[in-house]
Amino acid sequence: MEGSFFSSHFLPALLIFLSLTSYVNLSSAARPAADKASTEFIRTSCGTTTYPRLCYTSLSAHASVIQTSPKLLADTALAVTLSTARSTSSLMSKMVQSHGLKPREVAAMHDCVEELSDSVDQLRRAMGEMTQIKGSNFGLMMNDIQTWVSAALTDEDTCTDGFAGNAMNGNLKTTVRARVVNMAHMTSNALGLINSYASLHN
């Protein structure tokens, strides 16, 4: 009787437990392999950009989202760049209100804030278009995206031009250039990955 109870109750439960354990172990083993494939895909793709190290460090944390998809890689690069652009633009808007700025610094900061606002708008439009892109209108929509991201990069470069030369030095120039140059480099990388994705459909 006891043997029958063991067979009918404990043994099926044991088999279920072992099967679940095997599934968990297999899933755990598969996950690192998938993550490794994703990070290697990101590393290889970033190798084609102008700033590969920045590209990899800014995107590798999103490997589980990107997987090995050129579309998701371009999407994520654009999203990360837009997020950086927004935070940089917000910082510049606060800095322009700082006390003790020289007239030339105030003028350069106002111009920079305007350029960065335009850049954020261009990146936002590109991001919106990327989420809507379809096969039938792929070429036309991708052309718009490339145009907007290129325009954003031009706006960022124009901002840093206002702080060029030796006439303006000090902490303000150092801070502005560091933040905006980083933003421009990320935009350049995003454009490179977008171009690579677009080339797959040519």
C-alpha positions, 0 to 999 in steps of 0.5 A: 500500500505504501509502495503504491502511494509512493508511486502514484504521488511522489514519483510524478511530483519528482518527475515534474520537479526534475523537468522544471529544473532541467528547463531552468538550467537550459534557459539559464545556459541559453541566456548567456549565449544569446547575450554574448551573440548580441554584444558581439553583434553590437561590437562588430556593428559599432566597429563601422561607426566613427566613434566605435568605443562610445558606440559600444559603451552606450549600446551594450547595456541594451543588448537584450533588446537589440539582440542581433537585429540591425533595425533594433540596433538603429532604433536603440542608437537613435533613442539613446541619442535622443535621450542624451540630446534632451538632457544636454539641451536641458542642462544648457537651458539652465546654464544660460541663466547662470549669474556672472556670464560675460555678454559674449558667453550669454550670446553663445549660450543662447545660440547653443540652446536654440541649436540644441532645441532644433537638434532635439526636434530633428531627432524626435522626428526621426525617432517617430519615423523609425517606429512607423517605417514600412516596406512599401515606403521604406526608401522615402521614409529612410531618406527623411530619417537620414536628413533629420539626423544629419540636420541634428548633427549640423545643429550640434556642430554649430553650437560648438562653433560658438565656443571656438577660438581663444576669445572664450575660455574657462569652465563654461567653454569646457563644460559646454564643449564636452557635453555637446561634443559627446552628443554630436559623437553619439548622433554621428554614430546613430547616423552611421548605424541608420545608414548601415541598416538602410544599405541592407534594403538597397 
